[in-house]
Amino acid sequence: MTYAITQTCCNDATCVAVCPVNCIHPTPEERAFGSTEMLHIDPRACIDCGACADACPVDAIFPVDALSAGQREYADLNAAYYEGGEPAPEAEGPNFHVWGEPVFERSLPSDFGPLRVAVVGTGPAGMYAAQDLLLHTAAEVTLIDRLPVAGGLVRYGVAPDHPATKKVGDTFSRFHSHPRVRVHLGIEVGRDVSAEELSAHHDAVIYAVGASTDRRLGVPGEDTPGCLSATGFVAWYNAHPEAVAQGVDLSAERVVVVGNGNVALDVARILVADPEALAGTDIAAHALDALRASRVREVVVLGRRGPEDAAYTRSELLALKHVPGVEVVVDDHDPRTAAAIDAAGAGDRAGVLRGLARVRTDAAPPVGGERRIVLRFHSEAEEVLGGDGGVRSVRVTDGGAEGPVELRAGLLLRAIGYRGLPVPGLPFDEASGTVPHEGGRVAGLPGSYVVGWIKRGPSGGIGANRTCAAETVGTLLADAVAGTLPAPTRDAKAFRRLARQRNRRVVDARGLAAIDRAERDRGRRDGRPRVKLATVEELVATARSGRLLRLTR
């Protein structure tokens, strides 16, 4: 029996590090690591030890014999990655690592004093950087986030029906109460403190602020009510404090999603999933109520290019095919779509679509109770047409001979990518939406560093930030050894005083723990993993009440 990696693979390569026979590829040292969709276990070399499954932070690895019906295709996906290649040397017998003296490549010399490092952003990129510093050095870390709760993309970006992916947050949360960590949540750089003030209180500052806005379509009618960003929709169903009041009208039977990456598949799946299946997740209560009352029966996902060039991963598409009660079909309006699917290999993205029904999307959505997702390739949104105060239809290109087609729809979600925003006090490249850097070192600002999407652009999933953070932390420590870090002029206590002077509602580690307890308690009452507090006021009040209760005991 061998193991297989499934849909929720986060690519952080923890499994690679613990595998005793090197049967998981690509490794961080291999060229394909940065671009691979997921990691793969070689069934010829796996020795069934289970070390990878134990170490996986998102529960993505299972014995092949234990895979459910919806997961069995992942065994083939793992094996297909190695087809045509020579068997690994390990396949002929165990080739265990040879252990020598431990080497900590990112450690500082023993006579080097502890660094004070601020990490701005508590999502995966920031927490991988903090983890690296805490595990390999004696650094003191200040965690800062503009929201009064930690988590970033794990809390507010991962779909609620992907609970295994969210488990990586448990790995990060153990560092919130680390003795060398100080937490200051609700502090925004540029509003409460400046980049210069952060640098004055720390040896180095790592910015992990992500890419918080979306790219626009640039078509007529894009500002019509009912034309929203997928970014905002995801934030809405994940109870982001800045999206609660937004509301989403789900009274139309058809929704058009522009884009064909994983986010597009996420929002399409949530729109047509059975609300009662979502009731056991941490989806926002207001979103669950709206989905229960929803009239949406069809989601049309528009891809500008063909199925062979789709941006979603094969693993996410495989999972989409197994959503209970939802039919996934392919629009064959353009003959290039069918040709690409028929010619694709089993391991290609287009090959995953083989076997799906092929239809023609009509102007009006289908009548009846069936729910379906339509993948329409070689199509672009040309114009959003409004009526009755909202979206009435979307005019899309047709790669066939018919010309533009008008699809009746009441909601359009654009899911064509994220974009970073400028950080006050840091240089910014408008073209790429990133901060100019060299190995993570911010150009022209000694002691300032970037990690994650604000560093490399909106590419790569959660686990890609681990390698990204290792590079940035390595650059920071090299600068420390070289003596090029500017010396701070103020101490850690002074920064704590400054933070509370600028914002009286700062949430610390005790407050964060109180929020976590309250959400889990609310979840237990409703049979859910947690019920999120959805506004800044609720989060701050809960943090304060929990902290005061602990202080009075």
C-alpha positions in Angstrom: 0.0 0.0 0.0 1.3 3.5 -0.9 0.2 7.0 0.1 -1.2 9.7 -2.2 -1.4 13.4 -1.9 -4.9 14.8 -2.5 -6.7 18.1 -3.3 -5.8 20.1 -0.2 -2.0 20.0 -0.8 -0.6 23.3 0.4 2.9 22.8 -1.2 4.8 23.9 1.9 7.0 20.7 1.6 6.8 19.7 5.2 6.2 16.2 3.9 9.3 16.3 1.8 11.4 17.0 4.8 10.2 14.0 6.8 10.1 11.4 4.0 12.8 8.8 4.7 13.2 7.6 1.1 12.8 10.9 -0.8 9.8 9.7 -2.7 7.9 13.1 -2.7 8.6 15.5 -5.6 9.2 18.1 -6.7 11.3 19.1 -3.7 12.2 22.8 -2.9 15.6 22.1 -4.5 14.1 21.1 -7.8 13.3 23.6 -10.6 9.7 22.5 -10.9 8.9 23.2 -7.3 7.9 26.9 -7.8 5.5 26.1 -10.6 4.0 22.7 -9.7 0.3 22.6 -8.7 0.8 20.1 -5.9 3.4 17.6 -4.7 3.3 14.0 -5.7 4.2 10.7 -4.0 6.0 8.1 -6.2 4.1 4.9 -5.7 7.2 2.9 -6.8 9.3 4.3 -4.0 6.8 4.8 -1.1 7.5 2.4 1.8 4.2 3.0 3.5 5.7 4.6 6.7 3.1 7.3 7.0 5.6 10.0 8.1 4.3 12.4 5.4 0.7 12.0 6.5 1.6 12.7 10.1 3.5 15.8 9.2 1.1 17.3 6.7 -0.4 20.5 8.1 -3.5 20.3 6.0 -4.4 16.6 6.1 -3.9 16.1 2.4 -2.1 12.7 2.5 -3.9 9.3 2.8 -3.2 5.7 2.1 -4.4 4.8 -1.4 -6.6 2.0 0.0 -8.4 4.5 2.3 -9.3 7.1 -0.4 -12.9 7.8 -0.8 -14.7 7.4 -4.1 -14.3 11.1 -4.8 -10.5 11.0 -4.0 -9.5 7.9 -5.9 -8.5 9.9 -9.0 -5.7 11.5 -6.9 -3.9 8.1 -6.7 -3.7 8.2 -10.5 -2.7 11.8 -10.5 0.2 11.0 -8.2 1.3 8.1 -10.3 0.9 10.0 -13.6 3.5 12.5 -12.5 6.2 9.8 -12.6 5.1 8.1 -15.8 7.8 7.8 -18.4 10.6 8.5 -15.9 13.2 6.0 -14.6 12.3 4.5 -11.2 13.9 6.5 -8.4 16.9 4.7 -6.8 14.8 4.5 -3.6 12.3 2.3 -5.3 14.8 -0.6 -5.2 15.1 -0.4 -1.4 15.1 2.1 1.4 17.7 4.8 1.1 17.4 6.6 4.4 18.9 10.0 5.0 22.5 10.0 6.4 22.5 12.2 9.4 25.5 14.3 10.2 26.1 17.2 12.5 23.1 19.6 12.5 23.5 22.6 10.3 21.2 25.6 10.8 21.7 27.7 7.6 19.7 30.6 8.9 21.1 30.8 12.4 23.2 33.7 13.7 26.6 33.3 15.3 26.5 32.4 19.0 27.8 35.8 20.1 25.2 37.7 18.2 22.5 39.3 20.3 18.8 38.7 19.6 17.2 40.7 16.9 13.9 42.6 17.2 11.9 42.0 14.1 8.4 43.3 13.3 6.3 41.2 10.9 3.4 43.2 9.4 0.7 40.8 8.4 -0.4 37.6 10.1 -1.4 35.5 7.1 0.7 32.5 5.8 3.6 34.6 4.4 4.0 36.6 7.6 3.6 33.5 9.9 6.1 31.4 7.9 8.6 34.2 8.3 7.9 34.5 12.0 8.1 30.7 12.4 11.5 30.7 10.6 12.9 33.4 12.9 11.6 31.8 16.1 12.8 28.3 15.3 16.2 29.2 13.9 17.2 32.3 15.9 16.7 34.0 19.2 14.8 36.8 17.6 12.0 38.7 19.3 9.1 39.1 17.0 6.4 41.7 16.9 3.3 40.6 15.0 1.2 43.4 13.6 -2.0 43.3 11.6 -4.5 46.0 10.5 -7.4 43.8 11.5 -8.1 43.0 15.2 -7.7 39.3 14.6 -4.9 37.2 13.1 -5.1 34.7 10.2 -5.1 36.7 7.0 -5.7 34.5 3.9 -6.2 31.4 6.0 -9.1 33.0 7.9 -10.6 35.1 5.2 -9.5 33.5 1.9 -9.9 29.7 2.2 -13.3 28.5 1.2 -15.4 27.2 4.2 -15.9 23.8 2.6 -12.1 23.3 2.7 -11.6 22.7 6.4 -8.5 20.7 6.0 -6.7 23.6 4.3 -7.6 25.8 7.2 -5.8 23.5 9.6 -2.5 25.1 8.7 -3.8 28.0 10.8 -3.5 25.8 13.9 0.2 25.5 13.1 0.6 29.2 12.9 -1.5 30.0 16.0 0.8 28.2 18.3 3.3 31.0 17.7 0.9 33.8 18.9 1.6 32.9 22.5 5.3 32.2 22.0 7.4 33.8 24.8 9.4 35.8 22.3 6.3 37.1 20.4 4.4 40.3 21.0 1.0 40.7 19.3 -0.5 44.0 18.2 -3.6 43.5 16.2 -5.7 46.4 14.8 -2.6 48.5 14.0 -2.3 49.7 10.4 0.9 51.0 8.9 0.3 54.4 7.5 -2.7 55.1 9.7 -1.6 54.3 13.3 2.1 54.1 12.9 4.5 54.9 10.0 7.1 52.7 8.4 9.7 55.0 9.8 8.4 54.5 13.4 8.3 50.8 12.9 12.0 50.8 11.8 13.0 53.1 14.7 11.7 50.4 17.2 13.1 47.3 15.5 16.2 46.0 13.9 14.2 44.9 10.9 10.7 45.0 9.5 9.2 42.3 7.3 6.1 43.4 5.3 3.7 40.5 4.5 0.7 42.6 3.5 -0.4 40.4 0.6 -2.4 41.6 -2.5 -5.7 42.9 -1.0 -7.5 44.2 -4.0 -8.6 42.7 -7.3 -8.0 43.4 -11.0 -10.8 45.0 -13.0 -12.2 43.9 -16.3 -12.1 47.3 -17.9 -15.4 46.8 -19.8 -18.5 49.1 -20.1 -21.0 48.6 -17.3 -18.5 47.1 -14.8 -19.7 49.5 -12.1 -23.3 48.3 -12.4 -24.7 47.2 -9.0 -24.4 43.4 -8.9 -21.0 43.4 -10.6 -18.7 42.4 -7.8 -15.2 41.2 -7.3 -14.7 37.6 -6.3 -12.3 39.0 -3.7 -15.2 40.8 -2.0 -17.5 37.8 -2.4 -15.0 35.5 -0.7 -14.5 38.0 2.1 -18.3 38.2 2.5 -18.9 34.5 2.9 -15.8 34.3 5.2 -17.1 37.0 7.6 -14.4 39.6 6.9 -15.3 42.7 9.0 -15.0 45.0 5.9 -17.4 42.9 3.8 -20.2 42.1 6.2 -22.3 45.2 5.3 -21.8 44.6 1.6 -24.5 42.1 1.1 -25.0 40.0 -2.0 -28.2 39.7 -4.1 -28.7 36.0 -4.9 -32.2 36.4 -6.4 -31.2 35.6 -10.0 -31.1 32.1 -11.3 -27.8 32.6 -13.2 -24.4 34.0 -12.1 -21.5 34.7 -14.4 -18.0 34.3 -13.1 -15.2 35.8 -15.2 -11.9 33.9 -14.7 -10.9 30.3 -14.5 -8.5 30.0 -11.6 -9.1 28.3 -8.3 -10.9 31.3 -6.8 -13.4 31.2 -9.7 -14.1 27.5 -9.0 -14.4 28.3 -5.2 -17.1 31.0 -5.7 -18.9 28.9 -8.3 -19.0 25.9 -6.0 -20.2 27.9 -3.0 -23.0 29.5 -5.0 -24.5 26.2 -6.0 -23.5 23.9 -3.1 -26.2 22.6 -0.7 -26.5 25.2 2.1 -27.1 22.4 4.6 -23.7 20.9 3.7 -22.1 24.3 4.3 -24.0 24.6 7.7 -21.4 22.4 9.2 -18.5 24.7 8.3 -17.3 28.1 9.5 -19.1 30.0 6.7 -20.4 33.4 7.9 -23.9 33.2 9.4 -25.2 36.0 7.1 -23.8 34.2 4.0 -25.4 30.9 5.1 -28.8 32.7 5.5 -28.5 34.2 2.0 -27.5 31.0 0.4 -30.5 29.2 2.0 -32.7 31.8 0.3 -30.8 31.8 -2.9 -32.4 31.2 -6.3 -29.1 30.6 -8.1 -29.2 27.4 -10.1 -26.5 27.9 -12.7 -23.0 29.4 -12.6 -21.3 30.1 -16.0 -17.5 30.3 -15.6 -15.9 32.2 -18.4 -12.3 31.4 -19.5 -10.6 33.7 -22.0 -8.4 30.9 -23.3 -9.0 27.2 -23.9 -9.2 24.3 -21.4 -5.6 23.4 -21.9 -4.5 26.8 -20.6 -6.9 27.1 -17.6 -5.4 28.6 -14.5 -7.2 26.3 -12.0 -5.3 23.2 -10.7 -6.3 19.7 -11.7 -6.9 18.8 -8.1 -9.5 21.6 -7.6 -11.2 20.6 -10.8 -11.3 17.0 -9.8 -12.9 18.0 -6.5 -15.5 20.2 -8.3 -16.7 17.1 -10.2 -17.8 15.5 -7.0 -19.9 18.2 -5.3 -23.1 16.4 -4.4 -26.2 17.5 -6.3 -24.2 19.7 -8.8 -23.6 18.9 -12.4 -20.5 20.2 -14.1 -20.7 20.6 -17.9 -18.6 22.1 -20.7 -20.0 24.6 -23.1 -18.9 23.5 -26.6 -19.9 26.6 -28.5 -16.3 26.8 -29.9 -14.9 23.7 -31.7 -11.5 24.3 -30.2 -12.8 23.4 -26.8 -13.8 19.9 -27.8 -10.7 19.4 -29.8 -8.4 20.3 -26.9 -10.3 18.0 -24.5 -10.3 15.0 -26.9 -6.5 15.4 -27.6 -5.4 15.9 -24.0 -3.5 13.4 -22.0 -4.8 12.0 -18.7 -2.5 14.2 -16.7 -3.4 17.4 -18.6 -5.9 20.0 -17.3 -8.1 19.5 -20.3 -8.0 15.8 -19.9 -9.8 16.1 -16.6 -12.8 17.4 -18.5 -13.1 14.3 -20.6 -16.4 12.5 -19.8 -18.3 15.7 -18.8 -21.5 16.5 -20.7 -21.1 19.1 -23.4 -23.9 21.7 -23.8 -24.7 25.0 -25.4 -25.3 27.8 -23.0 -28.7 29.4 -23.8 -29.5 33.1 -23.4 -31.7 32.2 -20.4 -30.7 29.9 -17.6 -32.3 26.4 -17.5 -35.6 26.0 -15.7 -35.9 23.5 -12.9 -34.3 22.7 -9.6 -31.1 21.1 -10.9 -27.9 23.0 -10.1 -25.0 23.1 -12.5 -21.7 24.8 -13.3 -20.9 25.5 -16.9 -17.3 25.9 -18.0 -17.3 28.1 -21.0 -13.9 28.6 -22.7 -12.7 31.0 -25.4 -15.0 33.6 -24.0 -14.6 37.1 -22.6 -17.0 39.5 -21.0 -17.4 42.5 -23.4 -20.1 44.5 -21.6 -22.2 44.3 -18.5 -25.8 45.4 -19.3 -27.9 46.8 -16.5 -31.6 47.0 -15.8 -34.0 47.4 -12.8 -31.1 48.7 -10.7 -28.7 45.8 -11.2 -27.1 43.5 -13.7 -29.5 42.2 -16.4 -27.2 40.3 -18.7 -23.6 40.0 -19.8 -22.4 40.2 -23.4 -19.7 37.7 -24.1 -17.5 36.9 -27.1 -18.1 33.7 -28.9 -15.1 32.0 -30.5 -17.4 30.2 -33.0 -19.2 31.8 -36.0 -22.1 33.2 -34.0 -20.5 36.4 -32.8 -21.2 37.9 -29.3 -23.8 36.2 -27.1 -25.9 37.9 -24.4 -26.3 35.7 -21.4 -29.0 36.7 -19.0 -27.6 36.9 -15.4 -28.3 38.8 -12.3 -24.8 38.8 -10.8 -21.3 39.0 -12.3 -18.2 38.1 -10.2 -14.8 39.0 -11.6 -12.1 36.5 -10.6 -9.2 37.6 -12.8 -6.5 38.0 -10.2 -5.4 39.9 -7.1 -3.3 43.0 -6.9 -1.1 44.5 -4.2 -1.6 48.0 -2.9 1.2 50.6 -2.0 2.5 50.5 1.6 3.0 54.1 2.9 6.7 54.7 3.2 7.8 51.9 0.8 8.6 52.0 -2.9 5.9 50.5 -5.1 5.9 49.1 -8.7 2.5 50.1 -10.2 2.9 47.7 -13.1 3.3 44.6 -11.0 1.6 45.7 -7.9 4.6 44.7 -5.8 7.4 46.3 -3.7 10.7 46.3 -5.6 13.2 44.1 -3.8 16.3 41.9 -4.1 15.9 38.6 -2.4 13.2 40.1 -0.2 15.3 43.2 0.7 13.3 46.4 -0.1 15.1 48.5 -2.6 16.7 51.6 -1.0 15.4 50.9 2.5 18.0 49.0 4.7 16.3 46.9 7.4 13.0 46.6 5.5 11.9 43.4 3.8 8.9 41.9 2.0 7.5 38.4 1.7 4.5 36.8 0.1 2.3 38.3 -2.7 3.5 41.9 -2.0 7.0 40.5 -2.8 6.4 38.1 -5.8 2.9 39.0 -7.0 -0.3 37.0 -6.5 1.0 33.6 -7.4 1.3 30.4 -5.5 -0.8 28.9 -2.7 -0.3 28.9 1.0 2.7 26.6 1.1 4.6 28.6 -1.5 5.1 31.2 1.2 7.3 28.9 3.2 10.1 28.9 0.6 9.5 32.6 -0.1 9.8 33.4 3.6 13.0 31.3 3.9 14.6 33.4 1.2 13.6 36.7 2.9 14.7 35.6 6.3 18.0 34.3 4.9 18.6 37.7 3.3 17.7 39.5 6.6 20.1 37.4 8.7 22.9 37.8 6.1 22.4 41.6 6.4 22.5 41.3 10.2 25.8 39.3 10.1 27.2 41.8 7.6 26.3 44.7 10.0 24.1 46.5 7.4 21.0 46.6 9.6 20.3 50.1 10.9 20.3 50.2 14.7 16.9 50.9 16.3 16.7 54.0 18.4 13.8 52.9 20.6 13.1 49.7 22.6 10.2 47.2 22.5 8.4 48.7 25.5 8.4 52.1 23.8 6.7 50.5 20.8 4.0 48.9 22.9 3.3 52.3 24.5 3.2 54.0 21.0 0.8 51.4 19.6 -1.7 51.9 22.5 -1.4 55.6 22.3 -2.3 55.6 18.6 -5.1 53.0 18.9 -6.8 52.2 22.1 -8.5 49.1 20.6 -5.3 47.1 20.1 -5.8 43.4 20.5 -2.9 41.4 22.1 -2.3 37.7 22.4 -4.7 37.3 25.4 -7.4 39.1 23.5 -6.8 37.0 20.4 -7.1 33.8 22.6 -10.4 35.2 23.9 -11.7 35.7 20.4 -10.7 32.1 19.5 -12.5 30.7 22.6 -15.6 32.7 22.0 -15.9 31.6 18.3 -15.3 28.0 19.1 -17.9 28.1 22.0 -20.4 29.6 19.6 -19.6 26.9 17.1 -20.1 24.1 19.6 -23.6 25.3 20.3 -24.4 25.2 16.6 -22.5 22.0 15.7 -19.9 23.9 13.8 -16.1 24.3 14.1 -16.6 27.9 14.9 -18.9 30.8 14.3 -16.8 33.9 13.4 -17.3 37.3 15.0 -18.0 39.3 11.9 -17.4 43.0 12.9 -14.5 45.0 14.3 -16.7 46.0 17.2 -17.5 42.4 18.1 -13.9 41.3 17.8 -12.6 44.1 20.0 -15.3 43.8 22.6 -14.7 40.0 22.9 -10.9 40.5 23.1 -11.4 43.0 25.9 -14.0 41.0 27.9 -11.9 37.9 27.7 -8.7 39.6 28.8 -10.5 41.4 31.7 -12.0 38.1 32.8 -8.5 36.4 32.9 -7.1 39.4 34.8 -9.8 39.3 37.5 -9.4 35.5 38.2 
